[in-house]
Amino acid sequence: MTADADPAQLRDIKGFVAIQVPDWVWLSLALLLLGGIIYFAYQYYSSRPKPVLSIYELTIQELEKLNSQLMSKDFYLLYSEIVRPYLESRLNLELIDKTVAETRELFLASPVLTKAESLSLLEILGRGDLAKFAKQVIDVKIQEEDRKESIIFIQTLEAKLEAMKKELETDES
């Protein structure tokens, strides 16, 4: 209060006045907050590193998903796309753009594969070439057998490679 102000001109302070906020404003704020929470939760969970599968796990997973009901050509094209990269990676072989005869030489020269394993896998790859290039129709039962046999072959090969790795580690120690 200033010294020259007349006390008769001063008015009392009014009480509390409530501000009316429409319901749609509160609803909008709640939805905005919920959207922000969902966005940040999504960003958090999507940015976490996904488990990386080894070439062995990926190959087995893809072979198990491979549908033996597909047409022969499609089945063996997918089969080759699954199995060849695994064999290249684990056996250090260059198999892309190789004929079955060239692949046979590489398999037989491999110290890891037995002759029986090589011939079994070559038989499947040969059937695949017949289906892909000669348009031969392979029975669905044979395709399913090839798929199952390949899973067993890869599991056996992986166990053999792991045993060789452990043997090398113990020899170095």
C-alpha positions in Angstrom: 0.0 0.0 0.0 1.3 3.4 -0.8 1.2 6.3 1.6 -1.0 8.5 -0.6 -3.7 5.9 -1.3 -7.1 6.4 0.2 -8.2 3.4 2.3 -11.8 3.9 1.2 -10.8 3.2 -2.5 -9.2 -0.1 -1.7 -11.3 -3.2 -2.2 -11.2 -6.5 -0.5 -9.4 -9.4 -2.1 -11.9 -11.7 -3.8 -11.9 -15.4 -2.9 -10.7 -18.3 -5.0 -12.2 -18.5 -8.5 -12.2 -22.0 -10.1 -11.1 -22.3 -13.7 -13.3 -24.6 -15.7 -11.3 -27.0 -17.9 -13.4 -28.9 -20.4 -13.4 -32.8 -20.2 -11.9 -33.1 -23.7 -8.7 -31.4 -22.6 -8.2 -33.9 -19.8 -9.0 -36.8 -22.1 -6.5 -35.4 -24.7 -3.8 -35.1 -22.1 -4.4 -38.6 -20.9 -4.3 -40.0 -24.4 -1.1 -38.0 -25.2 0.5 -39.4 -22.0 -0.5 -42.9 -22.8 0.8 -42.6 -26.4 4.1 -41.3 -25.1 4.4 -44.3 -22.7 3.6 -46.7 -25.5 6.1 -45.1 -27.9 9.0 -45.1 -25.4 8.2 -48.7 -24.4 8.2 -49.8 -28.0 11.5 -47.9 -28.7 13.1 -49.6 -25.6 12.0 -53.1 -26.5 12.7 -52.8 -30.2 16.2 -51.4 -29.7 17.3 -54.3 -27.5 19.7 -56.6 -29.4 18.0 -59.7 -30.6 19.7 -63.0 -30.0 22.0 -63.8 -32.9 21.6 -67.4 -34.0 24.7 -69.4 -35.1 24.8 -70.7 -38.6 24.0 -74.2 -37.2 20.9 -73.0 -35.3 19.7 -71.0 -38.2 20.1 -73.9 -40.6 18.3 -76.4 -38.4 15.5 -73.9 -37.8 15.1 -73.2 -41.5 15.2 -76.9 -42.4 12.5 -77.6 -39.8 10.3 -74.9 -41.3 10.9 -76.1 -44.9 7.6 -77.4 -46.2 8.0 -80.7 -48.0 4.6 -80.2 -49.6 6.1 -77.6 -52.0 6.6 -78.4 -55.6 9.9 -80.3 -56.2 11.7 -77.4 -57.8 10.7 -74.9 -55.1 11.5 -77.3 -52.3 15.0 -78.1 -53.6 15.8 -74.4 -54.4 15.0 -73.5 -50.8 16.9 -76.6 -49.6 20.0 -75.5 -51.5 19.7 -71.9 -50.1 19.6 -73.4 -46.6 22.2 -76.2 -46.7 24.9 -74.8 -49.0 25.8 -71.7 -46.9 26.0 -73.9 -43.8 28.4 -76.4 -45.5 30.4 -73.5 -47.0 30.7 -71.9 -43.6 31.4 -74.9 -41.5 33.6 -76.9 -43.9 35.3 -73.9 -45.6 34.2 -75.1 -49.0 33.2 -73.0 -52.0 30.0 -74.7 -53.2 28.1 -71.9 -54.9 28.0 -72.4 -58.7 29.5 -75.9 -58.4 28.1 -78.9 -60.1 27.3 -82.1 -58.2 30.5 -83.7 -59.6 32.6 -80.8 -58.4 30.9 -80.8 -55.1 31.6 -84.6 -54.8 35.3 -84.0 -55.2 35.3 -81.3 -52.5 33.3 -83.5 -50.1 35.5 -86.6 -50.7 38.6 -84.4 -50.1 37.2 -83.0 -46.9 38.8 -84.6 -43.8 35.6 -84.1 -41.8 33.1 -86.0 -43.9 33.1 -89.7 -44.3 32.5 -91.2 -47.7 29.1 -92.5 -46.6 28.1 -89.0 -45.4 29.4 -87.4 -48.6 27.5 -89.8 -50.8 24.3 -89.4 -48.8 24.3 -85.7 -49.1 25.4 -85.8 -52.7 22.4 -88.0 -53.5 20.1 -85.4 -52.0 21.8 -82.6 -53.9 21.6 -84.7 -57.1 17.9 -85.1 -56.7 17.7 -81.4 -56.1 19.4 -80.8 -59.4 17.1 -83.1 -61.2 14.1 -81.3 -59.8 15.5 -77.8 -60.5 17.0 -78.3 -63.9 15.5 -81.4 -65.5 12.0 -80.6 -64.0 11.7 -84.0 -62.6 8.9 -84.3 -60.0 10.2 -85.8 -56.7 7.7 -87.6 -54.5 6.7 -85.6 -51.4 7.7 -88.5 -49.1 11.2 -88.5 -50.6 11.4 -84.7 -50.1 10.4 -85.2 -46.4 13.0 -87.9 -46.0 15.6 -85.7 -47.5 14.7 -82.9 -45.1 14.9 -85.2 -42.1 18.1 -86.8 -43.2 19.7 -83.4 -43.7 18.7 -82.3 -40.2 20.3 -85.5 -38.8 23.4 -85.0 -41.0 23.9 -81.4 -39.9 23.4 -82.3 -36.3 26.0 -85.1 -36.6 28.4 -82.9 -38.5 28.1 -80.1 -35.9 28.8 -82.6 -33.1 31.8 -83.9 -35.0 33.1 -80.4 -35.6 32.6 -79.4 -31.9 34.5 -82.6 -30.8 37.4 -81.7 -33.2 37.5 -78.2 -31.8 37.6 -79.5 -28.2 40.3 -82.0 -29.2 42.4 -79.2 -30.7 42.0 -77.0 -27.6 43.1 -79.8 -25.3 46.1 -80.5 -27.6 47.2 -76.9 -27.4 47.0 -76.9 -23.6 
